[in-house]
């Protein structure tokens, strides 16, 4: 089985500062989508929900009082999504249930 999206290594590079209240999870973030029908709108929405959850976990969070940390988290999320956009597009173009890509490689 294949797996999706290289989130962890990229996110770890962006979140390596002490500003985070909850540091990014160690290890690769994996988004499985073998169970989704990517040719349907519901399947694409679920894939995007899973990607969003993985990005949030990979980038961590910062305290509301830590403006710099919040900016770093936001930057991490934007850049991580940008980095995985081509893989997401390829998965949707294939639109075939049973596919996925690996993260952290």
C-alpha positions in Angstrom: 0.0 0.0 0.0 1.2 3.5 -0.9 0.9 6.4 1.5 0.5 10.2 1.1 2.3 13.5 1.6 5.8 14.4 2.8 4.8 16.5 5.8 7.0 15.7 8.7 10.5 16.5 7.4 9.4 19.8 5.9 7.3 20.8 8.9 10.1 19.9 11.3 12.4 22.2 9.5 10.0 25.1 9.8 9.0 24.4 13.4 12.4 24.0 15.0 12.1 27.1 17.2 11.3 27.3 20.9 8.2 29.4 20.3 5.8 26.4 20.1 3.6 25.4 23.0 3.0 22.0 21.4 5.9 20.9 19.2 5.3 19.1 16.0 4.8 15.3 16.4 7.9 13.3 15.8 8.0 10.9 12.9 6.2 11.1 9.5 2.7 12.2 9.2 0.7 9.8 7.0 -2.5 10.4 5.2 -4.2 7.2 4.0 -6.8 7.4 1.3 -7.1 3.9 0.0 -10.7 3.8 1.4 -11.8 7.0 -0.4 -13.4 7.4 -3.8 -11.5 10.4 -5.1 -13.8 10.7 -8.1 -16.6 11.8 -5.8 -16.9 15.3 -4.1 -17.3 13.6 -0.7 -14.1 11.6 -1.2 -12.2 14.7 -2.2 -13.5 16.6 0.9 -12.5 13.8 3.2 -9.0 13.7 1.6 -8.7 17.5 2.2 -9.9 17.0 5.8 -7.3 14.4 6.4 -4.6 16.5 4.9 -5.6 19.4 7.0 -5.4 17.3 10.2 -2.0 16.0 9.2 -0.7 19.5 8.4 -2.0 20.9 11.8 -0.3 18.0 13.6 2.9 18.4 11.7 3.2 22.1 12.3 2.0 22.1 15.9 0.4 25.1 17.7 1.5 28.2 19.5 0.1 30.1 22.5 -2.4 32.9 21.6 0.0 35.2 23.5 2.9 34.2 21.3 2.4 36.2 18.1 5.8 35.2 16.6 5.1 31.6 17.3 1.6 31.8 15.7 3.1 33.4 12.6 5.6 30.6 12.4 2.9 28.0 12.7 0.8 29.7 10.0 3.9 29.9 7.7 4.6 26.2 8.3 1.0 25.3 7.4 1.0 27.4 4.2 4.4 26.0 3.1 3.6 22.4 4.0 0.4 22.6 1.9 2.3 24.2 -0.9 4.9 21.4 -0.8 2.3 18.6 -1.0 0.1 20.3 -3.6 1.5 18.3 -6.5 0.9 15.0 -4.8 -2.6 15.9 -3.9 -3.3 16.9 -7.5 -1.8 13.7 -8.8 -4.0 11.7 -6.3 -7.1 13.5 -7.4 -6.2 13.2 -11.1 -5.8 9.4 -10.7 -9.2 9.4 -8.9 -8.8 5.7 -8.3 -9.7 4.2 -4.9 -6.8 2.3 -3.3 -4.0 4.7 -4.0 -2.0 6.7 -1.4 1.4 8.4 -1.0 4.2 8.3 1.7 5.1 11.1 4.0 8.5 12.0 5.5 10.5 10.6 2.6 
